[in-house]
Amino acid sequence: MITVHHLNESRSQRILWLLEELGMDYEIISYLRDLTTRLAPPELFAIHPLGKSPVISDGTMVIHESAAIIDYLVRLSGGKLCPDLGSADYEHYIQWLHYAEGSAMLPLMLKMYVGRLGDAGAPLQPRIDAEIANHLGYVEQALDGVRYLVGDHFTAADVQMSFVGEVAGAFGIRSRFPNLDAWVARLHSRPAYQTAIKRGGPYAMAK
């Protein structure tokens, strides 16, 4: 049985969604952020030394990092929601799987943290905003004329990249990118996504 160590309002929501899409049985152990710091509680450090989410356990195996978790679950499912290994689509798929956290999320996270500095962070904001526009523009172009990131076939890469679109929405900038905005709406309309939200609890970025 897969156990998802699920932190509220976090990247672990997409792991619940993926499990629903794959039709796999799983259980949830929920953790709540500190209301003041917004950090994960100390209990998560007992699961993994980084104290981060998402983390899953499968028997004695503990896996962290969203892309690694997604790859593990897709392989465990027999390759569902993944293009054929060696195909051109697979190369696009694996690129998106790692691009989400390797590149796209960095300027969005910087915007969040630097924004908390107030006036002290103001000089950095134009560069951060330019990088966000660069990355979201890249995704916008990739979605032109297609329904999903790997053509018209929904894959686990869409699950991984969904958080990028959701955070852009939380900052109120996703509407500037109509292809990206429509893609997020398609993802949110999927029954498995909606079931995962019900199981995972309140998730502001679903709005």
N, C-alpha and C positions, 0 to 999 in steps of 0.2 A: 504493500500500500504506500503510495506517495503521500508524504506529509508536506504541506506548504506552510512555512513559517511566515505568516502574512502580517505585514505592518500596514496599518491604515494609511490611506492617501499616499501610496507608494508604487514603485515599479512592480511590486509583487502582484498587483491586480491583473497585469497582463499574463502572469503565469496561471492564475486561476482561469482566465479566459481561454488560454491555450488548452488546458486540460479539458475544459468543456468542449472545445472544438474537436479534440481528439477522442472524446468519449471515454476518457480514462477515469477510474475511481481514484478519489483522493480525499484526504481529510485536511482541515484547516486548524492551525493553532494561531490564534490572533494575538497581536501585540499593539499597544496604543502609544502613539508619540507623546512625549512630554509636552504639556500644553504651553509651557513657557519657551523651551528651547527648540521645540519641534523635532528633537532627535529621538532615535529609537531608544526603548528602555534597556536597562542593563541585562534583562533576561535574555536578550538576543545574543549576548556575548557567550552565554552558556551553550549556544548552538554552534556558533562559529566565532573565532577570535576577533574578526572585524566588527561584529555586532551590527551587521547590515542586513537589509532585506532587498531582494528576495533570496531566500535560502530554502532548498528542499532537502528532505531526507528520504531515503529509500532503503529500508533496513539499516545497516550500519554506515551506508554511504551518505555523505553530506556534500551537496553541490551548491556553490554560490556563483554569482554573475549571471545576468539574464540570458546572454547568448549561449553560455555553456549549459544552462538549465534547459533552454529551448532545444538545443541540439540533442541533449540527452533524452528528453521526452519524445522528440520526433523519432529518434532511432528506436526508442523503446516501443513506440507505436507501430513499428514496421515501415517507417518512412512516410507516414501521412503528412500532408501539407508541406511537402518538400519535393522539388523537381528531381528528375532522375539524375543520379550522380554521373558526372561527365558531360552532361548537356550544357548548352549555352545558358539556358534558364537557371541551371544550378549555380553557375558562376555569378549571375546577377543576384540570385537569392542569397548566397553566402556573403556577397558584398554588403547588401542591405542589413543582413543580420549583425554584422560587425560595425557598419557605419553608424548605426543608431547611437551607440555609446562611445565609439571610438572618435567620432567627429561631431555629429549633429547636436548632441546634448551639451557639449562643453560651453558654447556661448550662451545657451539658455540657462545653464546653471550659474555662469558668471553673472548674467543679468540679475538673477535672483539674489545672489550673495552681495554683489557690489551695490545693488539697490538698497540694501540694508545699511550701507555706509552714509547715506544721505549726500550732503554736499561734498564730502570727502571723495566719494566715488564718481562724482559728476564728470571729471575729465576722461574717465575710461568708457563712459556710456556710448559715445559716438562710435568708437571702434567695436564695441560689443554689438551694438545694433547693426553695424555694417556686416559683421560676421553672421549674425542671425539671418539677415536678409539674403546673404550669399547662400547659406545652407538651405533655408526654406525655399529660395528660388530654384535651387538645384532639384529639390524634391518636387516642386511645382512643375518643373519642366519634364521630369521623369514620369509624372502622372498624366501628361497631356495625351488625350485620346485613348487612355486605358483605364480599366476599373481598379486595378491593383498594381503593386510595385513590380511584380513579375508578369506583366501583360494582363490578361483577363482572368487569371487563375489566382484565387486567394491562397496565400501561403503563410507559414509561420513568420516569414519576414515582415508581413503586414502587422502581425501581432507585436513583434519587437519594435517596429518603427512607430506604432500607434502612440507611444508615450511622447514622442517628439511632437506629433500633431496636437496632442492634448495639452502639453505644456505651452505650446504656441497659442492655443486657445485661451489658456488661463491668463496669459499676458495680454490678451485682447488683440493679437496681431494676425491670427490665422485667417481672418476674413479677407485680408489683403491678397491671399493666395487661393483663388477659387477652386482649383483642382485639388489642392491639399484639403481645403475645407469640405468639399464634396466627398473626398475619400474617407475622412474621419466620420462623416455622417453615415456612410455606407458601413463602416466598421461597427459603429454604435448601434446600427439597426439589426445586426446579426443576432439571432436568438441565443447563441452560445455566449455572446458578450453580455446580454441582458441577464442571463442566468448567473453568470459569474459575478455581476454587480450585486445581485440579490444575496448570493452566498458570501461575498466578501465584505459586504456592509457599505455604508455611505462612501461615495467617491466623487468629490466635487468636480474632478476633471472629466467626468462623464457628461457634464452639462455643456 
